[in-house]
Amino acid sequence: MSNPVRVPGVIVLVAALSSWACGREPASAPGPTVADLLGAWSGTMVHEGEEQMLALELEPVEGGKVSVRLTLPAMNLVRLPAGTVEPRIEGHQVTVGVFHLTWDGQAETLTGTMPADMVPVYEIPVTLRRVEAVEAPTRAELTAPLAEPAWSFDAGAPLWAGATFADGLVYAGDDEGWLHALDAHTGAERWSFAARGPIRARATIADGAVFFQSDDGILYRLDAASGREVWQSLVVEEPIERLPPGDPRSRYLSFASDVTVADGRLFLGTHDGRLLAVDPADGRQVWEFEADGGVLAAPSVSGGRVYFGSFEGEVQALDAATGRALWKTDTRGAVVSTPAVAGDLLVVGNRTYDLLGLRADTGEVAWTRYIWFSWVESSATVEGGVAYIGSSDAAAVFAVDASSGRQLWRTDVHGWAWGQPAVTADRVFVETAGMRGYAGDAHRGGVLALKRDTGQVLWRYAVDPPEEGPWGFPGSPAVGAGHVFVTGIDGRVLAFEQ
């Protein structure tokens, strides 16, 4: 078998294709032969009135086997090698690993339902038709002007979470546990602080203090001007162990919860599944709430309520003063981002490809938008009633009406847009990342500035991929002092003029 396509969901298809078993066509129910299945099959999947293309190409190889190529434009995959397999046929039923399809020789179609392992939650019908050749849409290249950094700072270790700007300084934490404070105009380091573990959360600055947690399980408060430690508080007993994206056991838990400052308290989530309220003066825990699954992103606080998501797929609301549970909604997919408050709604995505609008008072689902084959890891930024949000394998940034979920624009940014977009009066800034050997190397690492009203790419910055592993800019950009600040896996903090 050729190398598998490393794509959550699609890898299930590739592995399953390799496990086809040989079978005989029952004499009493004539169906297709292997020869009948050879060639190109192209068609559509349909969900909530939207269609997406899917195509398979089966070519003969030695030993009665066939090689498979997969085309899935929603993930920018075109004729991707997906293995060498043997088919199983029982009458008119064709089993393609996890696919169970019905062959119609007269219409020359294969019909069925997308397998749950590839498309969680929903039953999505698929119809493939015999075609002479697969005709996939051509992906447009990025042609916007290339930007050059105004300055660059080398931290010497990977930077994942992104940057924070406040009061003329840029803050960024690295995988060796150093929090760096840089001059926003020059990139010169003002001070650095060594935590006891990698820093995968953005720093939060409030009232002259810096708050952040690190993978050593400690929540820190520093003086923002000097980096002097004010206090530290143990919030997780066991240090966090992260498996890199290329590890087969990885669950892509790349980030930790930022700290949210509101109502005179600090609020944060923990990997062991708790939501904490902490006194900012001394680090004393005021209350804690046991969630179902890790809380991997910052909570949002509005109107005396705390809203957060968990890895078990639940979005919850608590009373900010007491931690008392108010409501809980099961989104049916892991939530690893911050619910964004948009008036009386919350905008949040999950790992079953849904972007949802939830009613803030009850948790009831007001609307959903399906992001085909793409986890929604990004936290939305809501400005002027519009939610700006990134995606994973869709490699796109979306602007949607926060009240209805209606798509206003979609821009292909050619990489994982995991971070929270930074939004100004007329621009949207995003970071992108990719990984060698994943999805045919369809994703790239870069930084992009988009026109806020249309999504047009105004400028971009690109970096060359390494020989292996993840690369690019997986975190969230920050804006301030006329610049946008980004952090990269290569250990650099970069500043660009907006």
Secondary structure as GFF3:
##gff-version 3
##sequence-region A 1 498
A	DSSP	alpha_helix	10	17	.	.	.	ID=ss1
A	DSSP	alpha_helix	34	37	.	.	.	ID=ss2
A	DSSP	beta_strand	39	47	.	.	.	ID=ss3
A	DSSP	beta_strand	50	60	.	.	.	ID=ss4
A	DSSP	three_ten_helix	62	64	.	.	.	ID=ss5
A	DSSP	beta_strand	66	72	.	.	.	ID=ss6
A	DSSP	three_ten_helix	73	75	.	.	.	ID=ss7
A	DSSP	beta_strand	77	85	.	.	.	ID=ss8
A	DSSP	beta_strand	88	90	.	.	.	ID=ss9
A	DSSP	beta_strand	93	96	.	.	.	ID=ss10
A	DSSP	beta_strand	99	104	.	.	.	ID=ss11
A	DSSP	beta_strand	109	113	.	.	.	ID=ss12
A	DSSP	beta_strand	125	131	.	.	.	ID=ss13
A	DSSP	beta_strand	151	154	.	.	.	ID=ss14
A	DSSP	beta_strand	164	166	.	.	.	ID=ss15
A	DSSP	beta_strand	169	173	.	.	.	ID=ss16
A	DSSP	beta_strand	178	183	.	.	.	ID=ss17
A	DSSP	beta_strand	189	194	.	.	.	ID=ss18
A	DSSP	beta_strand	204	206	.	.	.	ID=ss19
A	DSSP	beta_strand	209	213	.	.	.	ID=ss20
A	DSSP	beta_strand	218	223	.	.	.	ID=ss21
A	DSSP	beta_strand	229	234	.	.	.	ID=ss22
A	DSSP	beta_strand	260	262	.	.	.	ID=ss23
A	DSSP	beta_strand	265	269	.	.	.	ID=ss24
A	DSSP	beta_strand	274	278	.	.	.	ID=ss25
A	DSSP	beta_strand	285	290	.	.	.	ID=ss26
A	DSSP	beta_strand	300	302	.	.	.	ID=ss27
A	DSSP	beta_strand	305	309	.	.	.	ID=ss28
A	DSSP	beta_strand	314	319	.	.	.	ID=ss29
A	DSSP	beta_strand	325	330	.	.	.	ID=ss30
A	DSSP	beta_strand	340	342	.	.	.	ID=ss31
A	DSSP	beta_strand	345	349	.	.	.	ID=ss32
A	DSSP	beta_strand	354	359	.	.	.	ID=ss33
A	DSSP	beta_strand	365	370	.	.	.	ID=ss34
A	DSSP	beta_strand	381	383	.	.	.	ID=ss35
A	DSSP	beta_strand	386	390	.	.	.	ID=ss36
A	DSSP	beta_strand	396	401	.	.	.	ID=ss37
A	DSSP	beta_strand	407	412	.	.	.	ID=ss38
A	DSSP	beta_strand	422	423	.	.	.	ID=ss39
A	DSSP	beta_strand	427	435	.	.	.	ID=ss40
A	DSSP	three_ten_helix	439	441	.	.	.	ID=ss41
A	DSSP	beta_strand	446	451	.	.	.	ID=ss42
A	DSSP	beta_strand	457	462	.	.	.	ID=ss43
A	DSSP	beta_strand	470	472	.	.	.	ID=ss44
A	DSSP	beta_strand	478	480	.	.	.	ID=ss45
A	DSSP	beta_strand	483	487	.	.	.	ID=ss46
A	DSSP	beta_strand	492	497	.	.	.	ID=ss47
###
